[in-house]
Amino acid sequence: MKITKTILLFVIVISLAISMSYAEELTALKIIQNVYSRAEGEDMQAELTMTLMNKRGNKRERKIKQYSKDYDAMEKKVMFFISPSDVRDTSFMNWSYDEEGRYDDQWIYLPALKRIKRISSDSKSDYFMGSDFTYDDLGDRHPYEDTHRLLREEKFDNEDCYVVESIPKEEEYMYSKTATWIIKDKWLGLKKEFYDEDGDLLKVLSVKKYEKIKDYWIITNTEMHNKQKDHMTKMMLADIIIDGGIDDTTFTERIMKRGVQ
Amino acid sequence: MEKIINKLLKLPSLILVIVLITSVGFFKVMKSNSRMETDLDKYMPQNHPAFMYSNQAEEWFSIRDGIIIAIEKSEGIYNPQTIEKVKNLTKSLQKMKEIKKDDVTSLYTADNIIGTEDGMDVKAFFKNAPETDAKLQKLRNNVRSNEMVFGRLVSNDETVTIIIAEIEDDVFSQEFYQRILKLSKQYEGPEKLYVAGRPIVEGTMAYLGPRDMKRMVPIVILVIILVLLIVLRSIKSTFFTLLVVLFSTIWTFGLMAAFGIPIYAVSTMIPVMLIAIGVADGIHLYSHLHLFMIGNPSATKKEAIKDLIHGMGKPVIMTSVTTSVGFISLLTSQVYPIKYFGLFTAFGVMVAMVFSLLLIPAGIMVFGLPGWKTDSKNTARKKVDLAALYTRKIVKHKYLTMMLTIIVIIIALTGIRKVWINSSFLDKFEKDSDIVLTDKFINANFGGTSSLNVILDGKDLNTFKSPAVLEVIDKLQMNVVNNNVMVGNSFSLADYLKRMNKVMHADDEKFNRIPESSDLVAQYLLLYEMSGDPDNLWKVVNYDYKKANLTFQLKSDNSKVLNETIALIEKYRPEFKELGVEINYAGSGYKSLVFTDLILQGQITSVILALLIVVILISFMFKKLIVGLIGAVPIVITTMINFGIMGLLGIPLSTTTALISSIAIGIGIDYAIHFIERYKIYSKDNDKETTCRLTMSHSGRAIIFNAVVVIAGFLVLLFSAFPPNRMLGALVSLNMFTSFLGTVSIMFLLMYMSNVYFKRKKEIK
């Protein structure tokens, strides 16, 4: 009799615990989903200034005119280099797909070679143009790819934030986990920490500035700091036009060759 | 001086107690504060332009030495098991806390950039070991067609592949090495694994030398005790002589520890010097005492000590001061370990002097005169006869002796011209040791385990985007690799650009060349940054394309190979200069080359300086310039024979062998001063023949005893397991022998023939 009681109690406690953690999982997932589905407009054009800084304090700056547009199951993006002058008119096009496991399609146009070449890479962990952002960091990661957990709620930069930990389901993924600080009422990530395969802090992404453009919260100024290499990338967006209407033909090889008007 | 010593000797027990307590104090400081310096960078003068530049360049381009693990499968590496091992071993290495993940390079981590009809593919060579033959064949073809990998990570015959783990200078330890060995053992069979690389060679050398010394020194001391017992024929004398050596060594190392100065590899030479010199003091003192007691059998110990201090105090002080000043001349060296070596050996010699003059008499006061196992009158007479016989013979054959000396000097001179400097670490190991064999194996299959970095410094931004400059780099690489068989391969920004150019032209071999325009170069580099790992790029060029790093892989770290390679590179200096590009060198191999040169230059200056000081000091002490010059002769001859034999036997100069010439000076001074002082004393009341005979049986005797003791001790090192220590033993013994021989033959004859101390007598007569 006593044993049955104990077992029963045990079962109740366990199931309670499971359902509680499940509830927590739900909220964390919900938060991430809200961030993921935050409206950012259909298309965007902007001038991107990317500053790379190594641990010796040397800086390199690139100016890029970029166009991006959301399609049903994909996002198209085209970039034209404005400076430095020796790579001016080099253009780069990237199509990324929502479909899981499908690699991005990428093209590059080198004006000195006068040829467009397809680049295929099997790695999502490639760094974007020598910066500290990987292609994956720049794209939106689908909430279902990770298991999320709400760590705590705290004030960060004078904003009330959720701190959510996300652990990738894919075992061989380049990060072992990430932690994101999300502003409660705006569903906007303010800071993100990336941990490497060994669980050590690898990079910290800080949002320096965000603006309300046409009812959308747009992040315009970010900084990614690789703590292990002490290498830093700043990305600043200027002259932003949201939903300005970008012609579909912009994302073609012809326009890549022609360059920015 | 004599008065002070005599006064102090009124309280002999107190002296013994004070010295003992202080020594215990120094011993404690030494025990708790001493540390070995194993980081070879710390040995080099950090403000020397060559090192400053190299250290900077190492920082700019992350130039570091790598540990190399080779996996050999004689049937070929392209099978699922071997490839899987490459992956697992790579991952295990990446997980070690001493190694950063990105610093491991292998077939598993390498990017394969290949050209296709419509573009470019960036792929890992493999993610999981391919299982099917078709996939393995594809992997093989990918490697074969990638000149950035083939011959670099996979051997040309496809039976060996390597994994390279670059580490920081201060990371290596024996414990870490053992863990790597253990790790590689786990992957052994049927594949064979080899571990090599400069950090291992450097680390093992820094560890093997002292470890071997620790094992050998007790035996050396034991042999010295035995020979001392035979020579001095008294346990008490042997004990106090050793006490002088031991205490002076403890005080010296204690003082070093108190000042926080670490023990460097060259510091192991300090006890060597102190043994040779401390033993000399003891032997001269006891020898004198013995002769005095034979002459005055009824004398009390007080009388004996009074005579001892009176007769020997002056030469002991003179020899010690001169020797110390000689060692202080090493302060002119630019190399700190050598400065410290000179300074502290000088200190040790002075301490040994004080102990000899205080401890030995105090010991006699407290424990009584040594109980010599007295010679029967016959043997004592025999010895005196022997000295007399030798003196007569050498005087008789003086011209023959002179001739022989000159012949020996001429032979030595031909040898000296053949002396070469070698900064190689590998050459210090046994030819059949694991380290040397592994190195040979990897050198046979790959570019080489040693490297030389050529740092190209341009005037303007983007210098290294200019095709003209890149063409010269490419030409230089080809020329050096083709004209020196010891240069395995080379690596530079030009290789990346040639590869990109080829890839962007659908892998057409025709385009395996430098692109024509600087814009195209810039665009390829941008493309590489976008698709490859830009960190690789920063190892060959800097952020603003003003500086570039060109690496040559060499099959030897031998100075000859380095110098020949540098000579080939130097031919391109004018061509680079026209383009506004300066050439500099960097890397650990280059640094040790410069370092060894520095040591040698310093050694030459300080030997010359020491010689001058010795001549001046001896001249002042004996108030005759001619005596100073004669006194320097054995030192000069010993030094010449030392270097001559090194040249003739092909023993290269290195940090330790260069320092051995200091022994020649230290010991040479001792012998010369003792001998001349005796000669001077005896000359007062005797004619020349008697003076010679008496000096020979007094100083000559002590000198030969000293030589025998130290030679016997150091010959033990010939059985050392570490080749440089064997060399040390042989050369120290040789120097002791030539110093002794030079003093009692040629120096004696010069004294005899120059008639010093007898000229006035003749005039008076």
Boltz contact constraints between the chains, C-beta under 6 A:
constraints:
  - contact:
      token1: [A, 54]
      token2: [B, 543]
      max_distance: 6.0
  - contact:
      token1: [A, 58]
      token2: [B, 543]
      max_distance: 6.0
  - contact:
      token1: [A, 86]
      token2: [B, 519]
      max_distance: 6.0
  - contact:
      token1: [A, 86]
      token2: [B, 522]
      max_distance: 6.0
  - contact:
      token1: [A, 87]
      token2: [B, 522]
      max_distance: 6.0
  - contact:
      token1: [A, 87]
      token2: [B, 523]
      max_distance: 6.0
  - contact:
      token1: [A, 87]
      token2: [B, 526]
      max_distance: 6.0
  - contact:
      token1: [A, 90]
      token2: [B, 523]
      max_distance: 6.0
  - contact:
      token1: [A, 110]
      token2: [B, 523]
      max_distance: 6.0
  - contact:
      token1: [A, 112]
      token2: [B, 517]
      max_distance: 6.0
  - contact:
      token1: [A, 112]
      token2: [B, 519]
      max_distance: 6.0
  - contact:
      token1: [A, 112]
      token2: [B, 520]
      max_distance: 6.0
  - contact:
      token1: [A, 112]
      token2: [B, 523]
      max_distance: 6.0
  - contact:
      token1: [A, 117]
      token2: [B, 119]
      max_distance: 6.0
  - contact:
      token1: [A, 117]
      token2: [B, 120]
      max_distance: 6.0
  - contact:
      token1: [A, 118]
      token2: [B, 118]
      max_distance: 6.0
  - contact:
      token1: [A, 118]
      token2: [B, 119]
      max_distance: 6.0
  - contact:
      token1: [A, 119]
      token2: [B, 119]
      max_distance: 6.0
  - contact:
      token1: [A, 119]
      token2: [B, 120]
      max_distance: 6.0
  - contact:
      token1: [A, 119]
      token2: [B, 531]
      max_distance: 6.0
  - contact:
      token1: [A, 120]
      token2: [B, 121]
      max_distance: 6.0
  - contact:
      token1: [A, 121]
      token2: [B, 122]
      max_distance: 6.0
  - contact:
      token1: [A, 122]
      token2: [B, 123]
      max_distance: 6.0
  - contact:
      token1: [A, 129]
      token2: [B, 529]
      max_distance: 6.0
  - contact:
      token1: [A, 129]
      token2: [B, 530]
      max_distance: 6.0
  - contact:
      token1: [A, 130]
      token2: [B, 529]
      max_distance: 6.0
  - contact:
      token1: [A, 130]
      token2: [B, 534]
      max_distance: 6.0
